């Protein structure tokens, strides 16, 4: 899911057979899919309350398959099958009943949830005659409707009183959740936090996998260790990096331990899928994300005269909007001034290409460019050592900042000095060195050593 919250997909890919069969995949709009399923499974002559209850169930069932990526997390290239052994009936090309089409057009973006949960409920159902089950009986909805039950009351009869209906859910393209490129040590973002939350829940069932505390969206040592252990337990290459195979295996196991595709679902809370980073940046945004954006684009602008430089002040103002639009125009994106995931990924790739293309010793004696990943407590490498040099130099000249040893190890002493520096320079006090903290320290170091301006 683009932002981890349920939405109505514009289209759904249906496999016309059992999962492992060599059958055709067809892509249809989500409303057309539900109209087909309803016309294939229930009778248009049933009372309208029964029709609506059944359609709610069919919508929720399909959305659960999409939301949990039930098939895609297993390596398939479709969202659902038309096999009633596994999913719901779908007869490609069939005629659609008029009253069913009308109802679906009204309710296709409404679905059933368990109260307190956010994922579409796995609304198990059966016909109630030749097959019975714990969920809804399709034929059983008819006498209930004839007794005056509303669609919601019919759903409560089968699924309990603790259900709600989400109305007018947003519609979005059906985009696979995998970010598109592997990520690991030093990465940050909403996808990192999501993986951390899911691994922490999986570890309850598989205690060999260590808990990640805190689940803060920063890919540090504890996340590497949890990913490596997960990969070992589930027979994946043990790299500590989340690639596509590891991403979807985590999804698959998380869905299994939470019973998200079962009627007895443990449920997902909003907190579990909450985004800690803004999904998009645009004019009017402000904060650390904007400051990082400005830093990256300013570096790119230094090497590309088509892109203007701006003051890296953390405010997405008119100048930053013009800078973003210039970047989008030059690199073939829609110049709308909105920094979404696709734009961020391209900015990061261009920055990394510049970084990797610089000759050895390019900066000379001045501070180096940000290495392109977060420095976090527990790290030990040359980039930590480099940053410690800047921080120690600053501490030797500004009494409020502790003077630290240059060891290459990001221990408690360095973390305390980073926190002090961040508070003193108006940065978010995280104890983690991202691009805004690196940039501020590099400018202060260059000012102390060489008298260069701190601005820009």
N, C-alpha and C positions, 0 to 999 in steps of 0.2 A: 504494500500500500504506500502511496506517496507520502502520507504523513502519519501512518500507523493507525488511523481511525477508520471505521467502516465507511464505505461510500458505495454508490450504485455504479457499477461499471457501464461504460457506454456500450461495450460489446462483451460477449462471452464466447469462448471457443469450446465447441461440443464435439466429443469423439463419438462417432456413430457405431459404437460397439463396446464390448467389454474393454477394460483398461489395456490389456496386453494384446488385443486383437489388431490385426493389420487393417484397420478401418480408416475411413476418411474423417478428417477434421473439418468442421464448418464453423465459420464465424458469423454470428448473428447479433443484432442489437439485443440488449437485455430484455426490454419489454416484449420483443418478438419471441424470444426464447420462452418467457413465462406464458405468453398467449398460447404457444404451441404445446407446452407441457400441460396447461390447464385443459386445453381442448382435447388432449390425448388421454387424460386421466379421469376427468369428471364429466358429468352430463349437464348440458346447458339448461335442461328442464328442472334442475334442482332449485330449491328456494334460494333467493339471492344471498341470504345470510350464510348459507352453507357454501355457496360459491366463493364468497369473499373470505371466509375462514380458510378454505382450502387454498386459495390463491396466496393469502398471507404465508401459509406454511410452505408453499412451493417457492416463494420469493426468499424466505429466510433460509431454507435448505440450500438453495443455489448460492446465496450470498455467503453462507458459512463455508462452502467449498472454495469460493473465490478468496475470502478473507484469510482462511488458514492455509491457502495455497496447497490444498490437500493433495492434488495430483502433481503440481509443479515441484513441490518439495520432494517428490519421489522420482523426479527426472523426466516426467511426461511433459509434452508440449501442448497440453490442453487443460481446461478448467474443470470439466465435468464430462461424464459419459451419458449416453442415452439408454444405458442398460438398467432396467429396474432392479436387477440383482444388486447394483451398487448405488444407483442414483434415481433419477426420475425419467419417466417416458418422454421421448422427444422424437417425433416423426418428421424428418426433414421434408419440407414441401407440402405438408398437409394443409387442409382448409381450416380456417379459424372461425369459431362461432362468434356471432356479432355481439351478444351480450357479454361474453367472456372478454372480448377485445375491449369493450367499453370499460369494464371493471378494472382490467389490468392498466389501462391508460390512466385511471384515477389513482391506483394504489401501488404501482410498481416500485415507487421509491419509499415505501413503508415496510418495516420488517419487525419481527418479534425478537425481544431480548429478555433475558432473565434479569429481574430487578437488581440493580447494583453492578451489573456487567455491561460491557459495551459491545461484545462481539455478537453477530447475528446468531440466535439460538439454533442449534442443530435440531430442527423440528422433525423428528422421526415420525413417519406416518406409514400406513398401509391401507389396503382397500377395505379391510374389516369384514370381508366375507371369506374369500379363499385364503387370505393371509391376515393374521392378527399380530399386533405388536404393542409395545408399551406406549407408543405415541398416539397420534390422532388416527381415528378410523374414518376414512373418507365417506363410506356409506353411513356411518354413525352420525355424521353431521346433519344428515337430512332430518331425522326425527327431532333432533334438538332444535333445528331451525323452525320446524313446524310447531314446536312448543313455545316459540317466541323468543328463543335465545338470540342475542346479538352475536355478530362475528367474534367480538372480544370475549363474550361469555362462553362461546363454543371453545375458543382457544384455552380459556381458563379451565374448562371442564377437563381437557386432555393434558394440559401442561402445568396446571396449578395456578393458584391465585397470585403468585409472585412474578408474573410476567407483565411486561409493558410493550407497547408498540411505538417504535420510533417513526415519526412522520417526516416526510419531505427531506429525506437524506440527500446530501449533495451527490451530483453525478460527476464522474471523472473518467478519463481514459483508464483502461485496465492495464496498469504498468506493473511488471514484476517487481517485487520488493528489493531484490538484490541490487546494491548501488551501482554495479557495473564494472568495478575494478576491485581487486583484493586490497585489504587494509590491515594494518598491524601496528606494532609498537610505535607510539608517538602520535597516532591518528586521534582525531576527536570529532564529535558530532552526534547527531541523534541516532544514527545507525549503530554507533558504538554503544550508547546507553541501552538501546533495545536489545542488543546481543548480550550485554552484561546482565540485564534483568532476566532474560530467558535462561542464560546459563545458571544464574543463581537459583531459579526455580527447578531446573533440571537437576541441580546438585542435591536437592532434597531427596530425590529418588536414586541418584547416583552419587553417594557421599564422597567418592574418591575425587570428584571435581571440586576444587576449593571455591569458597564464596568470594565474590569480588566486592570489596567494601572500600569506599562507597561506589555505587553504580552511577558514576558521574559523567559518563560520556568521554572519558579520557582513557586511551588505550595504554595503560601502564603495565608494570611488571606483573601485577596480580591478574590482569586480564590475559596477558600472554600465557601465564601458567594455567589458568582455567581453560583456555582454548587448546593448549597443548594436551592437557589431560583429557579433555573431551575428544579430541582427535584420536588419542591413543585408545580410549574406551570403545570408540565406534569405528575403529579400523580405518582411519583416514591418515594420510601422510602427516606426520607430526612436525608441523612447521611453526605453530604459534601465530600463523597468519590466517585470516578469514577470507578464503576464496569462495567461489560460487558453490562448490561441493560442500564446504564446511558450513556456509550460510544456510543452505537448504536442509542440511542434516540437523542443524540446531532447530530450525523451524519444525521439522518433522518430529523430533523428539519432544520439543516443547508442546506441540499440539497433542502428542500422545499422553504426556504426564499430566497435562491440564484437562484432558478429556474434552478438548474444545470442539471436536467433531462427534460428540456423543450427547445424548439427551441429559446425561449426568454431569455435564460440563462444570468444572470448578469455577469457570468464569474469569474474564479479564476485567480488571478495574481500569479506570481512566489513568490512575497514577502509573500503572504498569506500562502504558504506551504513551505517556506524556512526553511531548517534545520539549527539550530544554533549550534548544537553539531555534531561533525564528526560521520558519521554512523558507521565506524569501526576504531579501533586503531590497528596499526601494526608497525613493525620496521621502524623508520624514523619519526613517529608521535611525537608531543611534545605539551606541554601546560598543562592546568589545568586537562583535562581529563586523561592524562597519569599520572599526579601526584596522582590523586584520585585512579586510577588503582593500582599504586605501593603501596599506603597506604593500600588498602584493601588486596592485595596479601601478603604484609609483615606481616599483622596481621594473616592471614591464615597460612603463613609460620611459624610463631612463635609456632603455635599449631600443625603443620604438617611438620615433618622433611623431607618429600619427596619434599618439595617445597623450593627453595632457597630464601633468602632475597636479596633485591637490594637497592641501594641508591635511595631514593624518590626524584629525581631531575627534574621530568617532561619531561624527554627525554626517548623515547622508543628505547633504545640501545640494543646491543647484550645480555647484562645481563637480561634486562627486557623480551626480546624475549625468552630466556631460561626459565625464571620464568613462563611466560605464557604457554609455551609448557609443562612444568612440571605439572602445574595445569590442563591443558587440558588432559594430559595423565592419571593423577591420578583419575580424575573425569569422565573419559570415553568419552571425546570429541575428535574430530579430532585434533591432535596436530599440527595445521598449524601456530600457533603463531599469529593468527588474533583474535582480541577481537571484535566480532560482538554482536548483541543484545542477542542472546542465551547465549553466554559466559558471558556477563555482568550480565545477570539475574542470572546465576548460581553462579558467584562470589558474587553477592549481597546476595543471599540466604544463601550461606555457611558462609559469614561474619555475617549475622544476627543470624544464628543458634549459632555461637560461642558467640556472644554478649549476646544472651538470655540464654545461658548455663552457663555463669560465675556466681559463687557464689556471694552473697552480700558482698561488700567491697573487692572484689578480688584485686583491684589495691593497696589497702592500702592507704597511704597518697599521692601517686603519681597521676598524671593526669589520668583521665579515658579514655577509648577508645571512638572514635567518635561514637555518638549514632545512626548513620545509616541514618540520614536525615538532610536536610539543616535547619539551624536556620536562620529565616528571621525576619525583623522588624515587630513588632506587636505581636510576640509570647510571651507567659508567661508560663514558666514551669521550672522544676528542671534542665534540660539540659542547659537552658539559664543561670540559676544561676551558674551552675558549670563552664561554659565558662567565665562568668563575673569574677569569682574568679581568673582564670588564667590571664585574661586580666588586672585585677586590680593589681595583683602581678607584672606583667610585667611593667605596668605603674608606679608603685612605684619605679622601678629600672631603667627604661629607660625614661628620661625626655620628649622625643618627643611624647610619647603615653599618652593620657589623663588618669588620675586616675578616674575610674568610681565607682558608687555605685553598690553594689551587691543586686539586687532587684528581680531577676528572670523575669524581664520584658525587652524585647528587644525594647527599645525606641530609640529616636534620639541620646541620649548621647552614648549608646552602639554602635549604627550604626557608629557614627563618630569615635569612638575608634577603631572599626573593620577596617574601611577604612584606618585609619592612620597606624594600624598594618600591613595591607596588603601591603600598599605602601612601608613601611619601610623594609619588609621582602621579597620583590620581588614577591608578589602574585598579581593576577588580582584583582584590587580594585572594588569589587562588593558590599561591605557592607553586604554580606551574608556569613554565616559560613558554608562552606562545609568541606569535609574531609581534603583538603590541609591546610585550615586555622586552623582548629581544631588541626591538627597534628603539625603544626609549633608552635602554641601557647602552646600546651601541652609539646613539647620538650623544649621550652624556660622556661616555668614554672618549669619543672623538673630540668633544669640546675640551675635556680635561687635558688630553694628550696633545692635541694639535690646534685647538682654538677654533675649530669649525663650528658653524651655527647649529643650534639644536633644533631649529624649525624644519618643517617639511615632512 
